[in-house]
């Protein structure tokens, strides 16, 4: 499961929770002590919250607060329950604190119900960036470190068997040029015809920081979706739902290393060895 991505989503969740609490506290300051109780494993803050509720004549609030004071009741049931009085948004944010996820897709889907698309995309991009940097660093170390092993056989770049690099050593982890350069194919690649006209040919492709940089004319429908499953069929359907039509024969769905999805020419995609976000998101670093 994800480490950095999950941490960033939790960070965004907590920030949003406190923002919501700040607004509610203008009329009901009790929410501050209730939220403090989430982070305080002792019943002290719940006791304070209960006193406030009783003093205000809020017997329902007092009852819900007392739930968390029952020994062994379990935070997963107790904590989220008393936040119902603050509305579904706050209760949903609190509920995520006690929810366990089986995979990245289910975690993303749950957080999408309380966070904005921008927040989720930003968290994914930041986590992928950190994982990519660790992946390239692991390649330079020939995967000879404990944390490096997770990246074995994941980061790839074209070899000189299929073309030439400029500058030389761009695909050599021991070279100062590693990761950045232009790879010229031994045989130019025929591109499919896009809707707007002839496709032509691709003679080369550039790489930056160890990843391919597809020419803008070779990319169709690139989008940053809130929910990226890394399942080709599902992500294709998501793009369609977002108004992006499949360009047609000769085009492949590509999971860009920064978390975006879109279509690139199939033959160019296959000739440009790379590690897409599908591979990166399966690492512990992500």
WONORGI-V660016 format. One record per helix or strand. SS is the DSSP state (2 for helix, 1 for strand). FROM is the first residue (numbers start at 1). TO is the last residue. Records with the same first field share a line. If there is no record, write none. Layout:
SS = FROM-TO + FROM-TO
//
This chain:
2 = 4-24 + 30-39 + 44-55 + 59-67 + 75-81 + 84-86 + 88-96 + 104-111 + 117-140 + 146-151 + 216-218 + 232-241 + 266-271 + 277-280
1 = 163-166 + 181-190 + 194-194 + 197-197 + 201-208 + 211-213 + 219-223 + 251-255 + 261-265
//
